[in-house]
């Protein structure tokens, strides 16, 4: 079923990455960027923020404060930021894994996110487009691919790379929102489970395969000590005045 959904490669003009992105873009016809991933080598630098600078450059805190300024709701603001980064880092990759069996490197040094006009995130991209895929993939051994021996190995690699990328993001978001890191990782659990159960329907691939692969990713994250299998409530909005202003030039929000 997986091989039938992949477009035929045109030797010399297309790569396995190009084919993969084309398939992912088709999952949401009205919003092709929702599950696809960009090749940063083909994008202008405008509006792209490397994941390595998301914390040090203040992107996480800026997003949270902007959302809070608009909504006045800490719970909603925290969720929007956590979900945006969870989807950008691991959600897209899980969508690819559970349907096509291919994953790009989600390490912070390889990823960047694109901001929209409202300061949110509307796309993600990679510097290195090398894909990790399974040994039974029809493109195994092609340029730009690395073959892993089984689904569990691919899930563990994805979980490890994503954990290292999201950990500093969630540490920073926890600091500014007063939400526990465990609660933020529970958002990742929902993101992974959602991609594993919903995306195969869009892709017309095996629901059983999608669920199995999603559970492998969740288990790998769980085994590393992350609370992805725990449902935790986000913090309620207190009525005690403005969020404290950090001494980093951010405007006060109430």
C-alpha positions as CSV (number, residue, x, y, z in Angstrom):
1,X,0.0,0.0,0.0
2,X,2.8,2.4,0.8
3,X,4.7,1.9,-2.5
4,X,1.6,2.6,-4.5
5,X,1.2,6.1,-3.1
6,X,4.7,7.2,-4.0
7,X,5.1,9.0,-7.3
8,X,7.4,7.5,-9.9
9,X,10.9,8.9,-9.6
10,X,12.3,10.8,-12.6
11,X,16.0,9.9,-12.6
12,X,18.3,12.9,-12.5
13,X,15.6,15.5,-11.7
14,X,13.9,14.3,-8.6
15,X,15.1,13.0,-5.2
16,X,13.5,10.7,-2.7
17,X,13.0,13.8,-0.5
18,X,11.1,15.5,-3.3
19,X,8.8,12.5,-3.7
20,X,8.2,12.3,0.0
21,X,7.3,16.0,0.3
22,X,4.9,15.7,-2.6
23,X,3.1,12.9,-0.9
24,X,2.9,14.7,2.5
25,X,1.6,17.9,0.8
26,X,-1.3,15.9,-0.6
27,X,-2.6,14.8,2.8
28,X,-4.3,18.2,3.3
29,X,-5.1,19.5,-0.3
30,X,-6.2,22.9,1.0
31,X,-3.1,23.3,3.2
32,X,-0.1,21.5,1.6
33,X,2.4,22.8,4.2
34,X,0.6,21.3,7.2
35,X,2.4,17.9,7.0
36,X,5.1,18.6,4.4
37,X,8.7,19.7,5.2
38,X,10.7,22.3,3.3
39,X,14.2,22.0,1.9
40,X,15.9,25.1,3.4
41,X,18.4,25.1,0.6
42,X,15.5,26.3,-1.7
43,X,14.0,28.9,0.7
44,X,14.9,32.5,1.3
45,X,16.0,33.3,4.9
46,X,13.1,35.6,5.5
47,X,10.8,34.5,8.4
48,X,12.8,31.4,9.0
49,X,14.1,30.8,12.6
50,X,16.6,28.0,13.2
51,X,15.5,25.8,16.1
52,X,18.8,26.4,17.8
53,X,17.9,30.1,18.1
54,X,14.2,29.5,19.2
55,X,15.2,29.7,22.9
56,X,18.3,31.9,22.9
57,X,16.7,34.3,20.4
58,X,13.6,34.6,22.5
59,X,11.1,33.1,20.0
60,X,9.4,30.9,22.5
61,X,8.8,33.6,25.0
62,X,7.8,36.1,22.3
63,X,5.2,33.7,21.0
64,X,3.8,33.0,24.4
65,X,3.6,36.7,25.4
66,X,1.9,37.7,22.1
67,X,-0.7,34.9,22.4
68,X,-1.3,36.0,26.0
69,X,-1.6,39.6,25.0
70,X,-4.4,38.7,22.6
71,X,-6.3,36.1,24.6
72,X,-5.5,36.9,28.3
73,X,-5.6,33.1,28.8
74,X,-2.4,31.4,30.1
75,X,-3.8,27.9,29.4
76,X,-4.7,28.7,25.8
77,X,-1.4,30.6,25.2
78,X,0.7,27.8,26.6
79,X,-1.1,25.2,24.5
80,X,-0.7,27.2,21.3
81,X,3.1,27.5,21.7
82,X,3.6,23.9,22.9
83,X,1.5,22.5,20.1
84,X,3.1,24.6,17.4
85,X,6.6,23.4,18.3
86,X,5.4,19.8,18.9
87,X,3.9,19.7,15.4
88,X,6.8,21.5,13.8
89,X,9.4,19.2,15.3
90,X,7.8,15.8,15.7
91,X,4.2,15.9,14.4
92,X,5.2,16.2,10.7
93,X,7.9,13.6,11.0
94,X,5.4,11.1,12.7
95,X,2.9,11.8,9.8
96,X,5.6,10.7,7.4
97,X,6.7,7.7,9.5
98,X,3.2,6.2,10.0
99,X,2.3,6.5,6.4
100,X,5.4,6.3,4.2
101,X,8.0,4.9,6.7
102,X,10.4,7.8,6.1
103,X,11.8,10.3,8.6
104,X,14.1,13.3,8.3
105,X,16.5,14.5,11.0
106,X,14.6,16.5,13.6
107,X,17.7,17.6,15.4
108,X,17.8,21.3,16.4
109,X,20.9,21.9,14.3
110,X,19.0,20.6,11.2
111,X,15.6,22.2,11.7
112,X,14.1,25.7,11.2
113,X,10.6,27.0,11.6
114,X,8.9,29.7,9.5
115,X,6.9,32.4,11.3
116,X,3.6,33.7,9.9
117,X,2.5,37.3,9.8
118,X,1.0,36.9,13.3
119,X,4.2,35.5,14.8
120,X,3.1,31.9,14.9
121,X,4.7,29.0,13.1
122,X,3.3,27.9,9.7
123,X,6.0,25.6,8.3
124,X,9.2,23.7,9.2
125,X,12.3,23.0,7.1
126,X,15.5,21.0,7.2
127,X,19.1,21.8,6.1
128,X,20.0,18.2,5.4
129,X,17.3,16.4,3.5
130,X,18.7,12.9,4.0
131,X,15.9,10.5,4.9
132,X,16.0,7.5,7.2
133,X,13.8,4.8,5.9
134,X,13.1,1.1,6.2
135,X,14.8,-1.7,4.4
136,X,11.7,-2.7,2.4
137,X,11.3,0.8,1.1
138,X,11.4,0.9,-2.8
139,X,13.9,3.8,-2.5
140,X,16.2,2.1,0.0
141,X,19.8,2.6,-1.1
142,X,19.0,5.7,-3.3
143,X,21.1,8.8,-2.9
144,X,20.0,10.9,0.1
145,X,18.7,7.9,2.1
146,X,20.0,5.9,5.1
147,X,18.4,2.5,5.8
148,X,17.5,1.5,9.3
149,X,16.8,-2.2,10.1
150,X,13.2,-2.0,11.5
151,X,10.4,0.2,12.6
152,X,11.5,0.2,16.2
153,X,14.9,1.5,15.3
154,X,13.4,4.3,13.2
155,X,11.0,5.2,16.0
156,X,13.8,5.3,18.6
157,X,16.0,7.5,16.4
158,X,13.1,9.9,15.7
159,X,12.2,10.0,19.4
160,X,15.8,10.7,20.5
161,X,16.4,13.5,18.0
162,X,13.1,15.1,18.8
163,X,13.6,14.9,22.5
164,X,16.9,16.8,22.3
165,X,15.3,19.5,20.2
166,X,12.1,20.0,22.2
167,X,13.6,19.8,25.7
168,X,15.1,23.3,25.7
169,X,12.0,24.7,24.1
170,X,9.8,23.3,26.8
171,X,12.2,24.3,29.5
172,X,11.9,27.9,28.3
173,X,8.1,27.7,27.9
174,X,7.8,26.3,31.4
175,X,9.7,29.2,32.8
176,X,7.6,31.9,31.3
177,X,4.2,30.1,31.6
178,X,4.7,28.4,35.0
179,X,3.5,25.2,33.4
180,X,5.3,22.0,34.3
181,X,7.6,20.4,31.7
182,X,5.7,17.1,32.2
183,X,2.5,18.8,31.2
184,X,4.1,20.2,28.0
185,X,5.4,16.7,27.1
186,X,1.8,15.4,27.4
187,X,1.0,17.8,24.5
188,X,3.6,15.9,22.5
189,X,2.0,12.6,23.4
190,X,-1.4,13.9,22.0
191,X,0.4,15.2,18.9
192,X,2.0,11.9,18.2
193,X,-1.2,9.9,18.8
194,X,-3.2,12.3,16.7
195,X,-0.9,12.0,13.7
196,X,-0.7,8.2,14.1
197,X,-4.5,7.8,14.1
198,X,-5.7,10.6,11.8
199,X,-3.1,10.9,9.1
200,X,-3.5,7.3,7.7
201,X,-7.1,8.2,7.0
202,X,-6.0,11.2,4.9
203,X,-3.3,9.1,3.2
204,X,-5.5,6.0,2.6
205,X,-2.8,3.8,4.2
206,X,-3.1,1.1,6.9
207,X,-4.6,2.3,10.1
208,X,-3.1,-0.7,11.9
209,X,0.4,0.2,10.6
210,X,0.0,3.8,11.6
211,X,-1.2,3.0,15.1
212,X,1.7,0.5,15.6
213,X,4.3,2.9,14.5
214,X,2.8,5.7,16.5
215,X,2.9,3.5,19.6
216,X,6.6,2.8,19.0
217,X,7.4,6.5,19.0
218,X,5.4,7.1,22.1
219,X,7.1,4.1,23.9
220,X,10.5,5.4,22.9
221,X,9.7,8.8,24.4
222,X,8.2,7.2,27.5
223,X,11.2,5.0,28.0
224,X,13.4,8.1,28.0
225,X,11.5,9.4,31.0
226,X,9.1,11.8,29.3
227,X,5.4,12.1,30.4
228,X,3.9,11.6,26.9
229,X,1.4,9.0,28.1
230,X,0.1,11.1,30.9
231,X,-2.9,13.5,30.4
232,X,-2.1,16.7,32.3
233,X,-4.2,19.8,32.5
234,X,-2.6,23.0,31.4
235,X,-2.4,25.8,34.0
236,X,-5.5,27.9,34.5
237,X,-5.3,31.7,34.1
238,X,-4.7,33.3,37.5
239,X,-6.4,36.6,38.4
240,X,-3.3,38.1,40.0
241,X,-2.3,40.7,37.4
242,X,0.3,40.7,34.7
243,X,2.8,38.1,33.9
244,X,6.2,39.2,35.3
245,X,8.3,41.0,32.7
246,X,11.7,39.5,32.0
247,X,14.6,41.9,31.8
248,X,15.0,41.1,28.0
249,X,13.1,44.0,26.5
250,X,9.7,42.2,26.2
251,X,6.6,44.4,26.4
252,X,4.4,43.9,29.5
253,X,1.3,41.8,28.9
254,X,-1.8,41.6,31.2
